[in-house]
Every structure is written in structure tokens, then in C-alpha cells.
Amino acid sequence: MKQLIQITNKNILKLFLVASLLFIISACGDDSNPTDNDDNKNSSGTTLTINGDGWSNKSLTVETSVATYATVSQMTVVNVSFNEDVQMLIYVNGGKSGTYNFKEVESGQGNGITLTSGSGETGKYYFWKDNSGSVTISSYGSVGGKVSGTFTGKLYNATTDAEITITGTFNAMRTVDVPTSALN
């Protein structure tokens, strides 16, 4: 059983790394029509509150929020960066509105959320377990539009298995689709 958990955590880490790369690539474009309004900050309407493992009703401020659809794996990844060196990735199998319970599948893909806080030896990495929460996508816009919804659940520290509770909303700008698998 422990070996299965290790394999699953490796696949989740692969998802995290690919989503981070997608986020970096999508953030590197030239804005042909720059403005300073909230719509171009990609973060309006995104919230996160964390409880547990050192956090007590901690609300974080959003820096950026983007959503990308991987056409081969048919996965949507919402990448949200917060102040205080926290990053959250929301994974959903599919590209449409609906409620998605946290669930892993054999390939390592699934519906869920990962969260990182800090980096290096002092960093913390949290992942989902089956049925520990859900993501509801209320609006799934086309490229250039918004992907928005809510989430609630429990995540688990990859090192200590300490539990945190998260709740919040997301409102991410949808970037161009990528013709790849979320794992490759």
C-alpha cells in the first residue's frame, strides 16, 4: 500500500511541475492591449482560507490566476499564486462546468487540489485524498474568458500527513489550450 501511495505522490508531483510550467509559459506573452484594470490581473474573485498545520483562519491575497486545458489528457489545471509564497493547483478531468469530487485515478490524473507553501527544506507540500473535498466549476469560458467556481476540502501534508482545511473561490483567465497530456 505504501508503494502505491509513493507512486501516486510522484504522479501528483508530475502534475504540479507540468502545471507550473504551463503557468510560466502563459505568463510570458506580450500584451498587445495593456491596461491597468482588474480584468487583466486574472485574480479578481479568487479567495483562499486555510485552517490547520500552523494556519488559523488564514486568508491569502491572490497575485495571479490562470486556467489551462490540456487537450490530450482532457484536463483543466487552474494555477493560482498567492502572496506569502503559496501556490495552489486545481485539477479537473474535463473542460466543462460541474461538481468534481476529489478523486485519483491510476494514471495519476484526477480531480483535486495541491498546495505548496514556501520552498526547499522549509517548504510544505499538500495533496488531496479520495473524497476529501470537491471543486465546483460554475462557469467555463472559452480561451480568453474566465473559468470560475468554488472549492472546499481537506489536504494532507506529504511529509507529516498533517491535515489542513481549505475553502475558497476562483476566477481564472483561460489561456490557450495546450496539445499535450498533463503528465508528459
C-alpha atoms as an extended CHARMM CRD file, in Angstrom:
* protein
*
       184  EXT
         1         1  MET       CA              0.0000000000        0.0000000000        0.0000000000  PROA      1               0.0000000000
         2         2  LYS       CA              2.8310000000        2.3850000000        0.8580000000  PROA      2               0.0000000000
         3         3  GLN       CA              4.3880000000        1.7910000000       -2.5860000000  PROA      3               0.0000000000
         4         4  LEU       CA              1.0640000000        2.6870000000       -4.2350000000  PROA      4               0.0000000000
         5         5  ILE       CA              0.9470000000        5.9320000000       -2.2540000000  PROA      5               0.0000000000
         6         6  GLN       CA              4.5170000000        6.7780000000       -3.2970000000  PROA      6               0.0000000000
         7         7  ILE       CA              3.7130000000        6.1900000000       -6.9600000000  PROA      7               0.0000000000
         8         8  THR       CA              0.5970000000        8.3150000000       -6.6700000000  PROA      8               0.0000000000
         9         9  ASN       CA              2.5200000000       11.1360000000       -4.9850000000  PROA      9               0.0000000000
        10        10  LYS       CA              5.0890000000       11.0320000000       -7.8030000000  PROA      10              0.0000000000
        11        11  ASN       CA              2.3040000000       11.4140000000      -10.3630000000  PROA      11              0.0000000000
        12        12  ILE       CA              0.8200000000       14.3030000000       -8.4170000000  PROA      12              0.0000000000
        13        13  LEU       CA              4.2450000000       15.9260000000       -8.3420000000  PROA      13              0.0000000000
        14        14  LYS       CA              4.4840000000       15.4800000000      -12.1320000000  PROA      14              0.0000000000
        15        15  LEU       CA              1.1130000000       17.2150000000      -12.4860000000  PROA      15              0.0000000000
        16        16  PHE       CA              2.3120000000       20.0370000000      -10.2620000000  PROA      16              0.0000000000
        17        17  LEU       CA              5.5030000000       20.5220000000      -12.2810000000  PROA      17              0.0000000000
        18        18  VAL       CA              3.7050000000       20.4720000000      -15.6410000000  PROA      18              0.0000000000
        19        19  ALA       CA              1.0420000000       22.9080000000      -14.4050000000  PROA      19              0.0000000000
        20        20  SER       CA              3.7360000000       25.2150000000      -13.0580000000  PROA      20              0.0000000000
        21        21  LEU       CA              5.4450000000       25.1390000000      -16.4480000000  PROA      21              0.0000000000
        22        22  LEU       CA              2.1450000000       25.9100000000      -18.1830000000  PROA      22              0.0000000000
        23        23  PHE       CA              1.6380000000       28.8390000000      -15.8350000000  PROA      23              0.0000000000
        24        24  ILE       CA              5.0900000000       30.2360000000      -16.5530000000  PROA      24              0.0000000000
        25        25  ILE       CA              4.6220000000       29.8670000000      -20.3140000000  PROA      25              0.0000000000
        26        26  SER       CA              1.1970000000       31.5250000000      -20.2480000000  PROA      26              0.0000000000
        27        27  ALA       CA              2.5520000000       34.4310000000      -18.2080000000  PROA      27              0.0000000000
        28        28  CYS       CA              5.2870000000       35.1820000000      -20.7570000000  PROA      28              0.0000000000
        29        29  GLY       CA              3.1190000000       36.6010000000      -23.5480000000  PROA      29              0.0000000000
        30        30  ASP       CA              3.2590000000       40.1220000000      -24.9610000000  PROA      30              0.0000000000
        31        31  ASP       CA              0.1200000000       42.0700000000      -24.0900000000  PROA      31              0.0000000000
        32        32  SER       CA             -0.9240000000       43.8270000000      -27.2900000000  PROA      32              0.0000000000
        33        33  ASN       CA             -3.5130000000       45.8880000000      -25.4040000000  PROA      33              0.0000000000
        34        34  PRO       CA             -2.1330000000       46.6000000000      -21.9140000000  PROA      34              0.0000000000
        35        35  THR       CA             -4.4040000000       48.2220000000      -19.3840000000  PROA      35              0.0000000000
        36        36  ASP       CA             -4.3690000000       48.5040000000      -15.6180000000  PROA      36              0.0000000000
        37        37  ASN       CA             -7.8590000000       47.2320000000      -14.8310000000  PROA      37              0.0000000000
        38        38  ASP       CA             -8.7470000000       44.2480000000      -12.6440000000  PROA      38              0.0000000000
        39        39  ASP       CA             -9.7250000000       42.0480000000      -15.6200000000  PROA      39              0.0000000000
        40        40  ASN       CA             -6.1130000000       41.8520000000      -16.7820000000  PROA      40              0.0000000000
        41        41  LYS       CA             -4.8170000000       40.9010000000      -13.3300000000  PROA      41              0.0000000000
        42        42  ASN       CA             -6.5340000000       37.4890000000      -13.6910000000  PROA      42              0.0000000000
        43        43  SER       CA             -7.2930000000       37.3020000000       -9.9870000000  PROA      43              0.0000000000
        44        44  SER       CA            -10.4850000000       39.2070000000       -9.2540000000  PROA      44              0.0000000000
        45        45  GLY       CA            -12.8610000000       36.9820000000       -7.3000000000  PROA      45              0.0000000000
        46        46  THR       CA            -10.2780000000       34.4030000000       -6.1690000000  PROA      46              0.0000000000
        47        47  THR       CA            -10.0710000000       33.6660000000       -2.4340000000  PROA      47              0.0000000000
        48        48  LEU       CA             -8.4410000000       31.0640000000       -0.1920000000  PROA      48              0.0000000000
        49        49  THR       CA             -8.8400000000       30.4220000000        3.5330000000  PROA      49              0.0000000000
        50        50  ILE       CA             -6.6560000000       27.7980000000        5.2630000000  PROA      50              0.0000000000
        51        51  ASN       CA             -7.0100000000       26.1780000000        8.6870000000  PROA      51              0.0000000000
        52        52  GLY       CA             -4.6580000000       23.6570000000       10.2990000000  PROA      52              0.0000000000
        53        53  ASP       CA             -0.9520000000       22.7420000000       10.3550000000  PROA      53              0.0000000000
        54        54  GLY       CA              0.0900000000       26.1780000000       11.6260000000  PROA      54              0.0000000000
        55        55  TRP       CA             -2.6210000000       28.2230000000        9.8900000000  PROA      55              0.0000000000
        56        56  SER       CA             -5.6360000000       29.5930000000       11.7510000000  PROA      56              0.0000000000
        57        57  ASN       CA             -8.3620000000       31.0070000000        9.5100000000  PROA      57              0.0000000000
        58        58  LYS       CA             -5.6480000000       32.3970000000        7.2220000000  PROA      58              0.0000000000
        59        59  SER       CA             -6.9430000000       34.3470000000        4.2190000000  PROA      59              0.0000000000
        60        60  LEU       CA             -4.4880000000       34.9030000000        1.3840000000  PROA      60              0.0000000000
        61        61  THR       CA             -4.3190000000       37.5910000000       -1.2970000000  PROA      61              0.0000000000
        62        62  VAL       CA             -4.1770000000       36.4830000000       -4.9380000000  PROA      62              0.0000000000
        63        63  GLU       CA             -1.3340000000       37.5670000000       -7.1930000000  PROA      63              0.0000000000
        64        64  THR       CA             -2.2060000000       35.6770000000      -10.4070000000  PROA      64              0.0000000000
        65        65  SER       CA             -4.7490000000       33.1020000000      -11.5380000000  PROA      65              0.0000000000
        66        66  VAL       CA             -4.8450000000       31.2730000000      -14.8880000000  PROA      66              0.0000000000
        67        67  ALA       CA             -6.6090000000       28.1770000000      -16.2490000000  PROA      67              0.0000000000
        68        68  THR       CA             -5.2430000000       25.9040000000      -18.9830000000  PROA      68              0.0000000000
        69        69  TYR       CA             -6.8450000000       22.9650000000      -20.7800000000  PROA      69              0.0000000000
        70        70  ALA       CA             -4.5970000000       20.0560000000      -21.8700000000  PROA      70              0.0000000000
        71        71  THR       CA             -6.2390000000       18.5430000000      -24.9510000000  PROA      71              0.0000000000
        72        72  VAL       CA             -4.5790000000       15.0910000000      -24.8870000000  PROA      72              0.0000000000
        73        73  SER       CA             -5.2870000000       14.3020000000      -21.2310000000  PROA      73              0.0000000000
        74        74  GLN       CA             -8.5300000000       16.3420000000      -21.3080000000  PROA      74              0.0000000000
        75        75  MET       CA             -7.5930000000       18.0090000000      -18.0160000000  PROA      75              0.0000000000
        76        76  THR       CA             -8.1180000000       21.5370000000      -16.8220000000  PROA      76              0.0000000000
        77        77  VAL       CA             -5.4880000000       22.9700000000      -14.4850000000  PROA      77              0.0000000000
        78        78  VAL       CA             -6.1530000000       26.2160000000      -12.6090000000  PROA      78              0.0000000000
        79        79  ASN       CA             -2.9040000000       27.7070000000      -11.2980000000  PROA      79              0.0000000000
        80        80  VAL       CA             -3.2420000000       30.3230000000       -8.5520000000  PROA      80              0.0000000000
        81        81  SER       CA             -0.3450000000       32.1730000000       -6.9310000000  PROA      81              0.0000000000
        82        82  PHE       CA             -0.9180000000       33.9390000000       -3.6270000000  PROA      82              0.0000000000
        83        83  ASN       CA              1.1190000000       36.3180000000       -1.5180000000  PROA      83              0.0000000000
        84        84  GLU       CA              3.2970000000       34.7170000000        1.1810000000  PROA      84              0.0000000000
        85        85  ASP       CA              4.8520000000       32.2450000000       -1.3170000000  PROA      85              0.0000000000
        86        86  VAL       CA              1.7870000000       29.9670000000       -1.5990000000  PROA      86              0.0000000000
        87        87  GLN       CA              0.7140000000       28.2920000000       -4.8380000000  PROA      87              0.0000000000
        88        88  MET       CA             -2.4430000000       26.2540000000       -5.4310000000  PROA      88              0.0000000000
        89        89  LEU       CA             -3.2160000000       23.9870000000       -8.3840000000  PROA      89              0.0000000000
        90        90  ILE       CA             -6.7520000000       22.7960000000       -9.0890000000  PROA      90              0.0000000000
        91        91  TYR       CA             -7.0250000000       19.6970000000      -11.3110000000  PROA      91              0.0000000000
        92        92  VAL       CA            -10.2510000000       18.6680000000      -13.0380000000  PROA      92              0.0000000000
        93        93  ASN       CA            -10.7600000000       15.8750000000      -15.5670000000  PROA      93              0.0000000000
        94        94  GLY       CA            -12.6510000000       17.6030000000      -18.3330000000  PROA      94              0.0000000000
        95        95  GLY       CA            -13.3880000000       21.0260000000      -19.6640000000  PROA      95              0.0000000000
        96        96  LYS       CA            -16.8850000000       21.9970000000      -18.5910000000  PROA      96              0.0000000000
        97        97  SER       CA            -18.9890000000       23.2140000000      -15.6830000000  PROA      97              0.0000000000
        98        98  GLY       CA            -19.8880000000       20.7480000000      -12.9510000000  PROA      98              0.0000000000
        99        99  THR       CA            -19.0270000000       19.4460000000       -9.4950000000  PROA      99              0.0000000000
       100       100  TYR       CA            -15.9520000000       17.2500000000       -9.2340000000  PROA      100             0.0000000000
       101       101  ASN       CA            -15.2340000000       15.2550000000       -6.0660000000  PROA      101             0.0000000000
       102       102  PHE       CA            -11.5660000000       14.7860000000       -5.1930000000  PROA      102             0.0000000000
       103       103  LYS       CA            -10.5640000000       11.5180000000       -6.8290000000  PROA      103             0.0000000000
       104       104  GLU       CA             -7.3460000000        9.9430000000       -8.0870000000  PROA      104             0.0000000000
       105       105  VAL       CA             -7.2080000000        7.5520000000      -10.9900000000  PROA      105             0.0000000000
       106       106  GLU       CA             -4.4800000000        5.0400000000      -11.8840000000  PROA      106             0.0000000000
       107       107  SER       CA             -2.7100000000        7.3690000000      -14.2970000000  PROA      107             0.0000000000
       108       108  GLY       CA             -2.1600000000        9.9120000000      -11.5160000000  PROA      108             0.0000000000
       109       109  GLN       CA             -4.6590000000       12.2730000000      -13.0330000000  PROA      109             0.0000000000
       110       110  GLY       CA             -7.8560000000       13.0830000000      -11.2690000000  PROA      110             0.0000000000
       111       111  ASN       CA             -9.8690000000       15.7880000000       -9.6160000000  PROA      111             0.0000000000
       112       112  GLY       CA             -8.2500000000       17.5740000000       -6.7140000000  PROA      112             0.0000000000
       113       113  ILE       CA             -6.0780000000       20.3460000000       -5.3680000000  PROA      113             0.0000000000
       114       114  THR       CA             -2.4190000000       20.6150000000       -4.4310000000  PROA      114             0.0000000000
       115       115  LEU       CA             -0.9530000000       23.4490000000       -2.4140000000  PROA      115             0.0000000000
       116       116  THR       CA              2.6520000000       24.4330000000       -1.7680000000  PROA      116             0.0000000000
       117       117  SER       CA              3.8990000000       26.8430000000        0.8530000000  PROA      117             0.0000000000
       118       118  GLY       CA              7.4920000000       28.0290000000        0.7660000000  PROA      118             0.0000000000
       119       119  SER       CA             10.2720000000       26.0970000000       -0.9230000000  PROA      119             0.0000000000
       120       120  GLY       CA             13.3040000000       23.9800000000       -0.2460000000  PROA      120             0.0000000000
       121       121  GLU       CA             13.7680000000       22.2570000000        3.0890000000  PROA      121             0.0000000000
       122       122  THR       CA             11.2740000000       24.5180000000        4.8680000000  PROA      122             0.0000000000
       123       123  GLY       CA              8.5910000000       24.2230000000        2.1800000000  PROA      123             0.0000000000
       124       124  LYS       CA              5.3680000000       22.2960000000        2.7000000000  PROA      124             0.0000000000
       125       125  TYR       CA              3.5390000000       20.3210000000        0.0090000000  PROA      125             0.0000000000
       126       126  TYR       CA             -0.1190000000       19.3040000000        0.4290000000  PROA      126             0.0000000000
       127       127  PHE       CA             -2.1680000000       16.9340000000       -1.7320000000  PROA      127             0.0000000000
       128       128  TRP       CA             -5.7080000000       15.5740000000       -1.8740000000  PROA      128             0.0000000000
       129       129  LYS       CA             -7.0340000000       12.1560000000       -0.9920000000  PROA      129             0.0000000000
       130       130  ASP       CA            -10.1040000000       10.4900000000       -2.4860000000  PROA      130             0.0000000000
       131       131  ASN       CA            -13.3810000000       12.0440000000       -1.3350000000  PROA      131             0.0000000000
       132       132  SER       CA            -11.6450000000       14.6490000000        0.8610000000  PROA      132             0.0000000000
       133       133  GLY       CA            -13.2740000000       17.5910000000       -0.9450000000  PROA      133             0.0000000000
       134       134  SER       CA            -14.7410000000       18.9370000000       -4.1490000000  PROA      134             0.0000000000
       135       135  VAL       CA            -14.3670000000       21.5790000000       -6.8530000000  PROA      135             0.0000000000
       136       136  THR       CA            -17.4150000000       23.1590000000       -8.4770000000  PROA      136             0.0000000000
       137       137  ILE       CA            -16.8750000000       24.9130000000      -11.8090000000  PROA      137             0.0000000000
       138       138  SER       CA            -19.8050000000       27.2790000000      -12.2570000000  PROA      138             0.0000000000
       139       139  SER       CA            -18.5560000000       28.9080000000      -15.4650000000  PROA      139             0.0000000000
       140       140  TYR       CA            -16.1750000000       27.5180000000      -18.1010000000  PROA      140             0.0000000000
       141       141  GLY       CA            -15.4110000000       30.2220000000      -20.6500000000  PROA      141             0.0000000000
       142       142  SER       CA            -13.6710000000       29.8950000000      -23.9930000000  PROA      142             0.0000000000
       143       143  VAL       CA             -9.9990000000       30.8370000000      -24.4440000000  PROA      143             0.0000000000
       144       144  GLY       CA             -9.5940000000       34.4100000000      -23.1810000000  PROA      144             0.0000000000
       145       145  GLY       CA            -12.6700000000       34.0560000000      -20.9750000000  PROA      145             0.0000000000
       146       146  LYS       CA            -12.9680000000       33.0070000000      -17.3500000000  PROA      146             0.0000000000
       147       147  VAL       CA            -13.0560000000       29.6690000000      -15.5540000000  PROA      147             0.0000000000
       148       148  SER       CA            -14.6910000000       30.2300000000      -12.1670000000  PROA      148             0.0000000000
       149       149  GLY       CA            -16.1500000000       28.3360000000       -9.2560000000  PROA      149             0.0000000000
       150       150  THR       CA            -15.6670000000       27.2360000000       -5.6640000000  PROA      150             0.0000000000
       151       151  PHE       CA            -13.7280000000       24.6020000000       -3.7350000000  PROA      151             0.0000000000
       152       152  THR       CA            -13.7370000000       23.0830000000       -0.2780000000  PROA      152             0.0000000000
       153       153  GLY       CA            -11.8970000000       20.1890000000        1.2640000000  PROA      153             0.0000000000
       154       154  LYS       CA             -9.0510000000       18.7340000000        3.2320000000  PROA      154             0.0000000000
       155       155  LEU       CA             -5.4700000000       18.4460000000        2.0100000000  PROA      155             0.0000000000
       156       156  TYR       CA             -2.6540000000       16.4320000000        3.5790000000  PROA      156             0.0000000000
       157       157  ASN       CA              0.9980000000       17.2980000000        4.1650000000  PROA      157             0.0000000000
       158       158  ALA       CA              3.1370000000       14.9970000000        2.0050000000  PROA      158             0.0000000000
       159       159  THR       CA              5.7380000000       14.6040000000        4.7650000000  PROA      159             0.0000000000
       160       160  THR       CA              3.7690000000       14.5480000000        8.0140000000  PROA      160             0.0000000000
       161       161  ASP       CA              0.2280000000       13.7520000000        6.7930000000  PROA      161             0.0000000000
       162       162  ALA       CA             -0.9600000000       16.7820000000        8.8240000000  PROA      162             0.0000000000
       163       163  GLU       CA             -4.4020000000       17.8890000000        7.6430000000  PROA      163             0.0000000000
       164       164  ILE       CA             -5.4440000000       21.3590000000        6.5100000000  PROA      164             0.0000000000
       165       165  THR       CA             -8.9300000000       22.5560000000        5.5790000000  PROA      165             0.0000000000
       166       166  ILE       CA             -9.3030000000       24.8820000000        2.5980000000  PROA      166             0.0000000000
       167       167  THR       CA            -12.2550000000       26.8360000000        1.2480000000  PROA      167             0.0000000000
       168       168  GLY       CA            -12.4930000000       29.4580000000       -1.4260000000  PROA      168             0.0000000000
       169       169  THR       CA            -13.4190000000       30.6690000000       -4.8540000000  PROA      169             0.0000000000
       170       170  PHE       CA            -11.5390000000       31.0030000000       -8.1270000000  PROA      170             0.0000000000
       171       171  ASN       CA            -11.9570000000       33.2160000000      -11.1650000000  PROA      171             0.0000000000
       172       172  ALA       CA             -9.1180000000       32.4830000000      -13.5810000000  PROA      172             0.0000000000
       173       173  MET       CA             -8.3450000000       33.7520000000      -17.0780000000  PROA      173             0.0000000000
       174       174  ARG       CA             -8.3810000000       30.8200000000      -19.5270000000  PROA      174             0.0000000000
       175       175  THR       CA             -5.1970000000       30.6500000000      -21.5610000000  PROA      175             0.0000000000
       176       176  VAL       CA             -4.6870000000       28.9530000000      -24.9010000000  PROA      176             0.0000000000
       177       177  ASP       CA             -5.2200000000       25.1720000000      -24.8910000000  PROA      177             0.0000000000
       178       178  VAL       CA             -2.0750000000       23.0590000000      -24.8620000000  PROA      178             0.0000000000
       179       179  PRO       CA             -1.9230000000       19.9670000000      -27.1220000000  PROA      179             0.0000000000
       180       180  THR       CA             -0.2500000000       17.7800000000      -24.5110000000  PROA      180             0.0000000000
       181       181  SER       CA             -1.0100000000       15.4320000000      -21.6860000000  PROA      181             0.0000000000
       182       182  ALA       CA             -0.9050000000       16.9230000000      -18.1960000000  PROA      182             0.0000000000
       183       183  LEU       CA              1.6210000000       14.2030000000      -17.2560000000  PROA      183             0.0000000000
       184       184  ASN       CA              4.0280000000       14.2180000000      -20.2100000000  PROA      184             0.0000000000
